Amino acid sequence: MRLGGLNNCLFGFAETGAIPEKGMVINMKDIVVIGAGPAGLTAAIYGIRAGYQVTVLEENIYGGQVASTPTVENYPGIESITGVDFSISLYNQATALGAEILFEKLESCDLKGEVKKLQTANGAIEARAVIIANGAKRAKLGCEGEERLTGRGVSYCATCDGAFYKGKEVAIVGGGNTALEDALFLSNNCSAVHLVHRRDQFRGVPILQESVKKRENIVIHYNAVPRAITGENAVEAIVLDSTVGGESETIPVSGVFVAIGTKPENERYKDQLPLTDGGYFDVGEDCTTPLPGVYVAGDSRRKPLRQIVTATADGAVAATMAAGYLNQQ
Ligand SMILES: Cc1cc2nc3c(=O)[nH]c(=O)nc-3n(C[C@H](O)[C@H](O)[C@H](O)COP(=O)(O)OP(=O)(O)OC[C@H]3O[C@@H](n4cnc5c(N)ncnc54)[C@H](O)[C@@H]3O)c2cc1C
């Protein structure tokens, strides 16, 4: 089915927006993309421009990780843009071209045959080609209280939740660029920001480290790891253990922000596609997997740099490879 062939929908889903029953096959799609982050939406743009109908499945909000980024200042050609505006622009570009975005989570799939079978909570979808661009998610601390108090003071997104802590004391855990950026962001509104890092120096770029050290309301706790986040119904304190044999300390805070990195969620593909030890797709620059018609793009695959520019590049490559594959069918 070529672009414009949405009238092939067996049940008129695209036109009516009606949600089919679980297990019902909607139609045969040309290309289904898993994930509406920068990689997935770019794949949609390139897939459509190559002449194919593209459906994107998104379990959350479009934009992926970028949607929770305060400002993007390293994407070539755009001096500065908020993550939200970047996401909206990417989404508008893809949908204006004709991408179909379904806000559904991919639950399971069988990618081995010529017809790729995908299952979401709302129904079954079949596709001729699949591009997996499901990105990566924030890593968790794994300490006591984290799970219980998530959404009640524990947050993984300073940009999204920082405003709730105006004038309050908060902690942020991490030592990379994200943690440093978030600490600066939070310090604009919070009375004090406790930056907790397990090592004796940060991993983030020097310019961010200098900015953090200059801020009077950022208190740095080197060589410390959270043992627990405490509070009955909301966060009241963070308990830190020393990694170098010093004393533990309890810091009263209203919020704990976790910024210790991201990890892929590729478990559901492990029997069908090769994964690295870290769980990333073990696939190179051509985004091509050992399964014909299946491609991966963006943060979910092994790569030296996980950024928007590399994710969008992957999306373009993956869609071009998928179109080449479909051209030969
Ligand atoms: C706080 C923060 C700040 C950043 N700042 C910058 C920056 O300034 N510049 C820069 O270049 N990069 C930045 N990055 C990195 C950049 O955002 C990522 O490299 C980029 O978003 C990766 O794109 P992606 O499409 O591969 O994955 P993601 O952005 O992770 O998108 C994947 C999408 O797939 C969806 N998904 C996952 N599983 C399923 C499923 N089963 N079914 C349906 N949908 C699914 C997710 O909900 C998500 O929307 C930042 C990241 C973070 C977290």
The ligand as a MOL file (V3000), in Angstrom:
LIG
                    3D

  0  0  0     0  0            999 V3000
M  V30 BEGIN CTAB
M  V30 COUNTS 53 58 0 0 0
M  V30 BEGIN ATOM
M  V30 1 C 16.8130 15.5660 30.1090 0
M  V30 2 C 17.3880 15.3040 28.7470 0
M  V30 3 C 17.9990 16.3350 28.0530 0
M  V30 4 C 18.5250 16.1060 26.7690 0
M  V30 5 N 19.0710 17.1650 26.0950 0
M  V30 6 C 19.5180 16.9720 24.8350 0
M  V30 7 C 20.0280 18.0760 24.0760 0
M  V30 8 O 20.0720 19.2280 24.5410 0
M  V30 9 N 20.4830 17.8210 22.8220 0
M  V30 10 C 20.4700 16.5550 22.2690 0
M  V30 11 O 20.8810 16.4050 21.1280 0
M  V30 12 N 19.9850 15.5110 22.9670 0
M  V30 13 C 19.5060 15.6830 24.2200 0
M  V30 14 N 19.0300 14.6260 24.9400 0
M  V30 15 C 19.0770 13.2780 24.3270 0
M  V30 16 C 17.9580 13.0960 23.3000 0
M  V30 17 O 16.7410 13.5300 23.8590 0
M  V30 18 C 17.8640 11.6410 22.8760 0
M  V30 19 O 19.0970 11.2310 22.3650 0
M  V30 20 C 16.7850 11.4500 21.8170 0
M  V30 21 O 15.5270 11.8570 22.3070 0
M  V30 22 C 16.6900 10.0000 21.3910 0
M  V30 23 O 15.6410 9.8770 20.4730 0
M  V30 24 P 14.9140 8.4700 20.1950 0
M  V30 25 O 13.8240 8.7870 19.2370 0
M  V30 26 O 15.9160 7.4640 19.8460 0
M  V30 27 O 14.3340 8.0000 21.5950 0
M  V30 28 P 13.3370 8.6730 22.6290 0
M  V30 29 O 13.4620 10.1500 22.6200 0
M  V30 30 O 13.6060 7.9600 23.9070 0
M  V30 31 O 11.8860 8.2950 22.0720 0
M  V30 32 C 11.4120 6.9700 22.0950 0
M  V30 33 C 9.8900 6.9710 22.0830 0
M  V30 34 O 9.4070 5.6260 21.9990 0
M  V30 35 C 8.2740 5.4680 22.8430 0
M  V30 36 N 8.1130 4.0620 23.1950 0
M  V30 37 C 8.9600 3.2750 23.9360 0
M  V30 38 N 8.4930 2.0220 24.0280 0
M  V30 39 C 7.3150 1.9980 23.3360 0
M  V30 40 C 6.3330 0.9720 23.0860 0
M  V30 41 N 6.4810 -0.2700 23.5690 0
M  V30 42 N 5.2480 1.2920 22.3470 0
M  V30 43 C 5.0840 2.5570 21.8550 0
M  V30 44 N 5.9760 3.5660 22.0800 0
M  V30 45 C 7.0760 3.2790 22.7960 0
M  V30 46 C 8.6290 6.3500 24.0480 0
M  V30 47 O 7.4670 6.7100 24.7830 0
M  V30 48 C 9.2980 7.5510 23.3700 0
M  V30 49 O 8.3690 8.5630 23.0440 0
M  V30 50 C 18.4730 14.8100 26.1970 0
M  V30 51 C 17.8700 13.7770 26.9140 0
M  V30 52 C 17.3290 14.0010 28.1600 0
M  V30 53 C 16.6640 12.8700 28.9190 0
M  V30 END ATOM
M  V30 BEGIN BOND
M  V30 1 1 1 2
M  V30 2 1 2 3
M  V30 3 2 2 52
M  V30 4 2 3 4
M  V30 5 1 4 5
M  V30 6 1 4 50
M  V30 7 2 5 6
M  V30 8 1 6 7
M  V30 9 1 6 13
M  V30 10 2 7 8
M  V30 11 1 7 9
M  V30 12 1 9 10
M  V30 13 2 10 11
M  V30 14 1 10 12
M  V30 15 2 12 13
M  V30 16 1 13 14
M  V30 17 1 14 15
M  V30 18 1 14 50
M  V30 19 1 15 16
M  V30 20 1 16 17
M  V30 21 1 16 18
M  V30 22 1 18 19
M  V30 23 1 18 20
M  V30 24 1 20 21
M  V30 25 1 20 22
M  V30 26 1 22 23
M  V30 27 1 23 24
M  V30 28 2 24 25
M  V30 29 1 24 26
M  V30 30 1 24 27
M  V30 31 1 27 28
M  V30 32 2 28 29
M  V30 33 1 28 30
M  V30 34 1 28 31
M  V30 35 1 31 32
M  V30 36 1 32 33
M  V30 37 1 33 34
M  V30 38 1 33 48
M  V30 39 1 34 35
M  V30 40 1 35 36
M  V30 41 1 35 46
M  V30 42 1 36 37
M  V30 43 1 36 45
M  V30 44 2 37 38
M  V30 45 1 38 39
M  V30 46 1 39 40
M  V30 47 2 39 45
M  V30 48 1 40 41
M  V30 49 2 40 42
M  V30 50 1 42 43
M  V30 51 2 43 44
M  V30 52 1 44 45
M  V30 53 1 46 47
M  V30 54 1 46 48
M  V30 55 1 48 49
M  V30 56 2 50 51
M  V30 57 1 51 52
M  V30 58 1 52 53
M  V30 END BOND
M  V30 END CTAB
M  END
